[in-house]
Each structure stands twice: as structure tokens, then as C-alpha cells.
Amino acid sequence: MKHLKHFSPTDGDFFRPPKYVTVEGIDYPIRWDFETAFLFMEYVDTSQDDDATFLETVLSLWYPVIPKNRDKAMDEAIRFYCGGTIPEEGYYSPSFSPVPRREEVYFDFLKHYKIDLNRERLHWWIFRRLAEELKERRTPSWTENKYNPSQVGRWLG
């Protein structure tokens, strides 16, 4: 298993992004689709849960089998969410602010890429890259600012 790295369309692995993360030398499957990332963003944006509940909920969103070391599992989930890197200072920004409205995102993907997100199970990293391309072409309402949920930042650093 290769370690996660920053996603780039020039990488040889552009069409083979990871579906596993490594926690303490063990590969764990991760829910890799964009829908999981949307659920994660929505939860982080609205959560009022205490730290323990927050951690368990986030881990259960990303992992079918939660690793024993939950702190390292959280780090790897955030690394996966951020495209293979953990940003410095606990700040990350996948370019969505606030949590995008699904109907706008789905419409833009259908219009520009002919991808029906209701039918496609698109990998989160590919979805991110395509969303960045849309942002460069024009600014959809769902990519106006950087998404920076403060709650997840507490798990980084």
C-alpha cells in the first residue's frame, strides 16, 4: 500500500486514488466516495456533540472498521479528506464554504461534466479535483470561500 500523497492530475495515480489508509502499519478500508465527504462536512458544520461523540461519529462515517488507535485514525481520515496531506496549523480547506447545497453541486457536475452524481460513485479526490476545475472556469455559489470547520481543527496538531 502506498502512503497517501497530495492529489495531482499529473500523477500517474490520477485514476487510481486510494481506497485504504494506513494506521500504525495496518491498511484499513476507508469510505472513499464523495457522499461520505458530504456527510462529514454536514456533520462537522452542524455538530454540537462532545469530543468523544464527535470523534466516534466522524470515525464511523469514514471507516467500515474503526482502527484501535482512534487519534491516528482521525489523523488519517483528515489526511484522506484533505487529499493526502495534513495541512499545517490544523487548517484545511477543500474549497467548500459553507457546506455546499447538493442540488447546486449535482447540477454543475451534470451540466459541465455530464456526470450524474445521483448515479455515479465518484471518488472524493476526483470529485475535489473536478470541483476545483469548475472553480477555475467560473465560481459556482458552493465554491466561493474556503471551508474551515473549527471543530475538526482540534484533532490536528
PyRosetta script that sets phi, psi and omega in degrees:
from pyrosetta import init, pose_from_sequence

init()
pose = pose_from_sequence("MKHLKHFSPTDGDFFRPPKYVTVEGIDYPIRWDFETAFLFMEYVDTSQDDDATFLETVLSLWYPVIPKNRDKAMDEAIRFYCGGTIPEEGYYSPSFSPVPRREEVYFDFLKHYKIDLNRERLHWWIFRRLAEELKERRTPSWTENKYNPSQVGRWLG")
pose.set_psi(1, 125.9)
pose.set_omega(1, 176.7)
pose.set_phi(2, -80.2)
pose.set_psi(2, 145.3)
pose.set_omega(2, 176.3)
pose.set_phi(3, -68.4)
pose.set_psi(3, 152.4)
pose.set_omega(3, 178.1)
pose.set_phi(4, -63.9)
pose.set_psi(4, 143.6)
pose.set_omega(4, 176.3)
pose.set_phi(5, -135.2)
pose.set_psi(5, 168.6)
pose.set_omega(5, 179.6)
pose.set_phi(6, -62.7)
pose.set_psi(6, 136.7)
pose.set_omega(6, -177.4)
pose.set_phi(7, -77.0)
pose.set_psi(7, 130.2)
pose.set_omega(7, 178.3)
pose.set_phi(8, -142.6)
pose.set_psi(8, 136.1)
pose.set_omega(8, -179.0)
pose.set_phi(9, -67.0)
pose.set_psi(9, -11.9)
pose.set_omega(9, 178.5)
pose.set_phi(10, -91.4)
pose.set_psi(10, -7.7)
pose.set_omega(10, 177.5)
pose.set_phi(11, -68.2)
pose.set_psi(11, 150.1)
pose.set_omega(11, 176.5)
pose.set_phi(12, -65.6)
pose.set_psi(12, -20.8)
pose.set_omega(12, -177.3)
pose.set_phi(13, -94.9)
pose.set_psi(13, 18.4)
pose.set_omega(13, -177.8)
pose.set_phi(14, -52.4)
pose.set_psi(14, -42.3)
pose.set_omega(14, -177.2)
pose.set_phi(15, -96.3)
pose.set_psi(15, 8.2)
pose.set_omega(15, 177.3)
pose.set_phi(16, -133.7)
pose.set_psi(16, 57.3)
pose.set_omega(16, 178.3)
pose.set_phi(17, -67.0)
pose.set_psi(17, 158.5)
pose.set_omega(17, -172.8)
pose.set_phi(18, -69.3)
pose.set_psi(18, 149.7)
pose.set_omega(18, 174.4)
pose.set_phi(19, -119.2)
pose.set_psi(19, 7.9)
pose.set_omega(19, 178.0)
pose.set_phi(20, -135.2)
pose.set_psi(20, 154.4)
pose.set_omega(20, 170.0)
pose.set_phi(21, -126.4)
pose.set_psi(21, 156.6)
pose.set_omega(21, -179.2)
pose.set_phi(22, -107.0)
pose.set_psi(22, 122.9)
pose.set_omega(22, 177.1)
pose.set_phi(23, -123.0)
pose.set_psi(23, 116.4)
pose.set_omega(23, -179.1)
pose.set_phi(24, 51.9)
pose.set_psi(24, 44.7)
pose.set_omega(24, 175.1)
pose.set_phi(25, 80.7)
pose.set_psi(25, 1.3)
pose.set_omega(25, -179.6)
pose.set_phi(26, -113.8)
pose.set_psi(26, 132.0)
pose.set_omega(26, 177.4)
pose.set_phi(27, -82.0)
pose.set_psi(27, 128.8)
pose.set_omega(27, 177.6)
pose.set_phi(28, -120.0)
pose.set_psi(28, 134.8)
pose.set_omega(28, 173.7)
pose.set_phi(29, -64.6)
pose.set_psi(29, 144.8)
pose.set_omega(29, 177.6)
pose.set_phi(30, -125.6)
pose.set_psi(30, 146.5)
pose.set_omega(30, 176.3)
pose.set_phi(31, -73.8)
pose.set_psi(31, 108.3)
pose.set_omega(31, -165.8)
pose.set_phi(32, -97.3)
pose.set_psi(32, -5.2)
pose.set_omega(32, -173.1)
pose.set_phi(33, -82.6)
pose.set_psi(33, 159.5)
pose.set_omega(33, -177.8)
pose.set_phi(34, -63.3)
pose.set_psi(34, -28.2)
pose.set_omega(34, 179.7)
pose.set_phi(35, -62.6)
pose.set_psi(35, -38.9)
pose.set_omega(35, 177.3)
pose.set_phi(36, -62.7)
pose.set_psi(36, -42.3)
pose.set_omega(36, 178.6)
pose.set_phi(37, -62.9)
pose.set_psi(37, -38.7)
pose.set_omega(37, 177.1)
pose.set_phi(38, -63.6)
pose.set_psi(38, -44.6)
pose.set_omega(38, 178.5)
pose.set_phi(39, -61.3)
pose.set_psi(39, -40.7)
pose.set_omega(39, 177.3)
pose.set_phi(40, -60.7)
pose.set_psi(40, -49.6)
pose.set_omega(40, -179.9)
pose.set_phi(41, -60.1)
pose.set_psi(41, -43.7)
pose.set_omega(41, -180.0)
pose.set_phi(42, -63.5)
pose.set_psi(42, -42.1)
pose.set_omega(42, 179.7)
pose.set_phi(43, -64.9)
pose.set_psi(43, -48.1)
pose.set_omega(43, -179.3)
pose.set_phi(44, -60.7)
pose.set_psi(44, -39.3)
pose.set_omega(44, -177.3)
pose.set_phi(45, -67.7)
pose.set_psi(45, -29.5)
pose.set_omega(45, -173.5)
pose.set_phi(46, -114.5)
pose.set_psi(46, -6.8)
pose.set_omega(46, -172.4)
pose.set_phi(47, -64.7)
pose.set_psi(47, 136.0)
pose.set_omega(47, 172.0)
pose.set_phi(48, -118.3)
pose.set_psi(48, 11.7)
pose.set_omega(48, -174.0)
pose.set_phi(49, -71.4)
pose.set_psi(49, 155.2)
pose.set_omega(49, 173.6)
pose.set_phi(50, -69.2)
pose.set_psi(50, 168.1)
pose.set_omega(50, -174.6)
pose.set_phi(51, -57.1)
pose.set_psi(51, -44.3)
pose.set_omega(51, -177.3)
pose.set_phi(52, -65.2)
pose.set_psi(52, -44.5)
pose.set_omega(52, 179.0)
pose.set_phi(53, -66.6)
pose.set_psi(53, -40.7)
pose.set_omega(53, 178.0)
pose.set_phi(54, -58.2)
pose.set_psi(54, -49.2)
pose.set_omega(54, -178.9)
pose.set_phi(55, -60.4)
pose.set_psi(55, -47.9)
pose.set_omega(55, -178.4)
pose.set_phi(56, -64.4)
pose.set_psi(56, -39.3)
pose.set_omega(56, 180.0)
pose.set_phi(57, -66.1)
pose.set_psi(57, -46.3)
pose.set_omega(57, 179.8)
pose.set_phi(58, -62.3)
pose.set_psi(58, -44.9)
pose.set_omega(58, -180.0)
pose.set_phi(59, -63.5)
pose.set_psi(59, -39.0)
pose.set_omega(59, 179.8)
pose.set_phi(60, -70.3)
pose.set_psi(60, -25.3)
pose.set_omega(60, 174.1)
pose.set_phi(61, -67.0)
pose.set_psi(61, -45.0)
pose.set_omega(61, -173.0)
pose.set_phi(62, -85.5)
pose.set_psi(62, -34.3)
pose.set_omega(62, -170.7)
pose.set_phi(63, -112.2)
pose.set_psi(63, 127.9)
pose.set_omega(63, 169.9)
pose.set_phi(64, -67.0)
pose.set_psi(64, -35.6)
pose.set_omega(64, 174.8)
pose.set_phi(65, -126.1)
pose.set_psi(65, 115.3)
pose.set_omega(65, -175.4)
pose.set_phi(66, -78.6)
pose.set_psi(66, 127.5)
pose.set_omega(66, 177.1)
pose.set_phi(67, -60.9)
pose.set_psi(67, 154.1)
pose.set_omega(67, -179.1)
pose.set_phi(68, -63.3)
pose.set_psi(68, -43.1)
pose.set_omega(68, 179.4)
pose.set_phi(69, -83.1)
pose.set_psi(69, 94.5)
pose.set_omega(69, -173.5)
pose.set_phi(70, -67.1)
pose.set_psi(70, -35.0)
pose.set_omega(70, 178.8)
pose.set_phi(71, -65.0)
pose.set_psi(71, -44.9)
pose.set_omega(71, 177.9)
pose.set_phi(72, -68.3)
pose.set_psi(72, -34.8)
pose.set_omega(72, 176.9)
pose.set_phi(73, -62.6)
pose.set_psi(73, -40.6)
pose.set_omega(73, 177.6)
pose.set_phi(74, -64.2)
pose.set_psi(74, -44.3)
pose.set_omega(74, 177.3)
pose.set_phi(75, -55.9)
pose.set_psi(75, -44.5)
pose.set_omega(75, -178.3)
pose.set_phi(76, -70.7)
pose.set_psi(76, -34.0)
pose.set_omega(76, 175.7)
pose.set_phi(77, -64.5)
pose.set_psi(77, -42.6)
pose.set_omega(77, 178.5)
pose.set_phi(78, -67.4)
pose.set_psi(78, -40.4)
pose.set_omega(78, 177.1)
pose.set_phi(79, -59.6)
pose.set_psi(79, -45.1)
pose.set_omega(79, 178.5)
pose.set_phi(80, -61.1)
pose.set_psi(80, -48.4)
pose.set_omega(80, 179.8)
pose.set_phi(81, -57.2)
pose.set_psi(81, -36.4)
pose.set_omega(81, -177.5)
pose.set_phi(82, -86.9)
pose.set_psi(82, 9.0)
pose.set_omega(82, 175.5)
pose.set_phi(83, 87.1)
pose.set_psi(83, 20.3)
pose.set_omega(83, 174.8)
pose.set_phi(84, 108.6)
pose.set_psi(84, -0.4)
pose.set_omega(84, 179.0)
pose.set_phi(85, -132.6)
pose.set_psi(85, 153.1)
pose.set_omega(85, 170.4)
pose.set_phi(86, -103.8)
pose.set_psi(86, 115.9)
pose.set_omega(86, -179.1)
pose.set_phi(87, -63.4)
pose.set_psi(87, 156.0)
pose.set_omega(87, 178.3)
pose.set_phi(88, -69.0)
pose.set_psi(88, 155.2)
pose.set_omega(88, 172.6)
pose.set_phi(89, 61.1)
pose.set_psi(89, 20.6)
pose.set_omega(89, 177.4)
pose.set_phi(90, 70.2)
pose.set_psi(90, 16.8)
pose.set_omega(90, -179.9)
pose.set_phi(91, -107.5)
pose.set_psi(91, 133.4)
pose.set_omega(91, 174.2)
pose.set_phi(92, -139.4)
pose.set_psi(92, 154.8)
pose.set_omega(92, -174.6)
pose.set_phi(93, -155.0)
pose.set_psi(93, 92.0)
pose.set_omega(93, 178.0)
pose.set_phi(94, -83.4)
pose.set_psi(94, 18.2)
pose.set_omega(94, 171.4)
pose.set_phi(95, 78.0)
pose.set_psi(95, 24.4)
pose.set_omega(95, 177.3)
pose.set_phi(96, -121.9)
pose.set_psi(96, 122.0)
pose.set_omega(96, -178.6)
pose.set_phi(97, -155.8)
pose.set_psi(97, 132.2)
pose.set_omega(97, -23.5)
pose.set_phi(98, -62.9)
pose.set_psi(98, -161.2)
pose.set_omega(98, 178.4)
pose.set_phi(99, -55.0)
pose.set_psi(99, 126.2)
pose.set_omega(99, -175.0)
pose.set_phi(100, -66.3)
pose.set_psi(100, 148.8)
pose.set_omega(100, 174.1)
pose.set_phi(101, -77.4)
pose.set_psi(101, 125.8)
pose.set_omega(101, -174.6)
pose.set_phi(102, -55.6)
pose.set_psi(102, -42.2)
pose.set_omega(102, -176.1)
pose.set_phi(103, -61.4)
pose.set_psi(103, -35.4)
pose.set_omega(103, 177.8)
pose.set_phi(104, -68.6)
pose.set_psi(104, -44.2)
pose.set_omega(104, 179.3)
pose.set_phi(105, -63.4)
pose.set_psi(105, -48.2)
pose.set_omega(105, -178.5)
pose.set_phi(106, -60.1)
pose.set_psi(106, -42.6)
pose.set_omega(106, 179.3)
pose.set_phi(107, -62.2)
pose.set_psi(107, -46.7)
pose.set_omega(107, -179.4)
pose.set_phi(108, -63.0)
pose.set_psi(108, -40.1)
pose.set_omega(108, 178.8)
pose.set_phi(109, -67.0)
pose.set_psi(109, -39.2)
pose.set_omega(109, 178.1)
pose.set_phi(110, -67.2)
pose.set_psi(110, -44.0)
pose.set_omega(110, -178.2)
pose.set_phi(111, -66.0)
pose.set_psi(111, -47.2)
pose.set_omega(111, -172.6)
pose.set_phi(112, -90.3)
pose.set_psi(112, -31.8)
pose.set_omega(112, -175.3)
pose.set_phi(113, -115.8)
pose.set_psi(113, -7.0)
pose.set_omega(113, -175.4)
pose.set_phi(114, 60.7)
pose.set_psi(114, 32.4)
pose.set_omega(114, 177.8)
pose.set_phi(115, -107.2)
pose.set_psi(115, 118.6)
pose.set_omega(115, 177.0)
pose.set_phi(116, -89.3)
pose.set_psi(116, 103.2)
pose.set_omega(116, -176.6)
pose.set_phi(117, -68.5)
pose.set_psi(117, -12.5)
pose.set_omega(117, 173.8)
pose.set_phi(118, -74.8)
pose.set_psi(118, -19.4)
pose.set_omega(118, -176.9)
pose.set_phi(119, -114.3)
pose.set_psi(119, -23.9)
pose.set_omega(119, -176.4)
pose.set_phi(120, -93.5)
pose.set_psi(120, 140.0)
pose.set_omega(120, 173.2)
pose.set_phi(121, -103.4)
pose.set_psi(121, 82.0)
pose.set_omega(121, -173.9)
pose.set_phi(122, -83.4)
pose.set_psi(122, 133.5)
pose.set_omega(122, 177.6)
pose.set_phi(123, -62.6)
pose.set_psi(123, 140.7)
pose.set_omega(123, -177.9)
pose.set_phi(124, -55.1)
pose.set_psi(124, -42.4)
pose.set_omega(124, -176.8)
pose.set_phi(125, -67.5)
pose.set_psi(125, -38.2)
pose.set_omega(125, 177.4)
pose.set_phi(126, -69.0)
pose.set_psi(126, -42.4)
pose.set_omega(126, 176.0)
pose.set_phi(127, -56.0)
pose.set_psi(127, -47.1)
pose.set_omega(127, 179.8)
pose.set_phi(128, -57.6)
pose.set_psi(128, -45.7)
pose.set_omega(128, -177.6)
pose.set_phi(129, -65.0)
pose.set_psi(129, -42.6)
pose.set_omega(129, 177.8)
pose.set_phi(130, -64.9)
pose.set_psi(130, -38.2)
pose.set_omega(130, 177.4)
pose.set_phi(131, -64.2)
pose.set_psi(131, -39.3)
pose.set_omega(131, 176.7)
pose.set_phi(132, -63.7)
pose.set_psi(132, -38.6)
pose.set_omega(132, 176.8)
pose.set_phi(133, -62.2)
pose.set_psi(133, -42.2)
pose.set_omega(133, 176.7)
pose.set_phi(134, -60.8)
pose.set_psi(134, -40.9)
pose.set_omega(134, -179.7)
pose.set_phi(135, -62.3)
pose.set_psi(135, -39.1)
pose.set_omega(135, 179.6)
pose.set_phi(136, -69.0)
pose.set_psi(136, -34.3)
pose.set_omega(136, 179.5)
pose.set_phi(137, -72.3)
pose.set_psi(137, -46.4)
pose.set_omega(137, 179.7)
pose.set_phi(138, -158.4)
pose.set_psi(138, 167.8)
pose.set_omega(138, -176.6)
pose.set_phi(139, -106.2)
pose.set_psi(139, 96.0)
pose.set_omega(139, 174.2)
pose.set_phi(140, -63.4)
pose.set_psi(140, 155.5)
pose.set_omega(140, -177.4)
pose.set_phi(141, -60.2)
pose.set_psi(141, -25.9)
pose.set_omega(141, -176.5)
pose.set_phi(142, -86.6)
pose.set_psi(142, 2.5)
pose.set_omega(142, 177.1)
pose.set_phi(143, -122.9)
pose.set_psi(143, 20.5)
pose.set_omega(143, -173.1)
pose.set_phi(144, -65.0)
pose.set_psi(144, -42.6)
pose.set_omega(144, -177.0)
pose.set_phi(145, -124.8)
pose.set_psi(145, 176.5)
pose.set_omega(145, 176.8)
pose.set_phi(146, -87.2)
pose.set_psi(146, 135.6)
pose.set_omega(146, 178.6)
pose.set_phi(147, -85.6)
pose.set_psi(147, 122.3)
pose.set_omega(147, -176.1)
pose.set_phi(148, -140.6)
pose.set_psi(148, 73.3)
pose.set_omega(148, -179.2)
pose.set_phi(149, -68.0)
pose.set_psi(149, 124.5)
pose.set_omega(149, -174.9)
pose.set_phi(150, -68.7)
pose.set_psi(150, -27.5)
pose.set_omega(150, -176.4)
pose.set_phi(151, -64.8)
pose.set_psi(151, -40.5)
pose.set_omega(151, -178.1)
pose.set_phi(152, -71.1)
pose.set_psi(152, -28.5)
pose.set_omega(152, 178.9)
pose.set_phi(153, -56.5)
pose.set_psi(153, -26.3)
pose.set_omega(153, -179.8)
pose.set_phi(154, -67.0)
pose.set_psi(154, -18.4)
pose.set_omega(154, -179.3)
pose.set_phi(155, -91.7)
pose.set_psi(155, -5.9)
pose.set_omega(155, -179.5)
pose.set_phi(156, -106.7)
pose.set_psi(156, 140.1)
pose.set_omega(156, 172.3)
pose.set_phi(157, 102.4)
pose.dump_pdb("model.pdb")
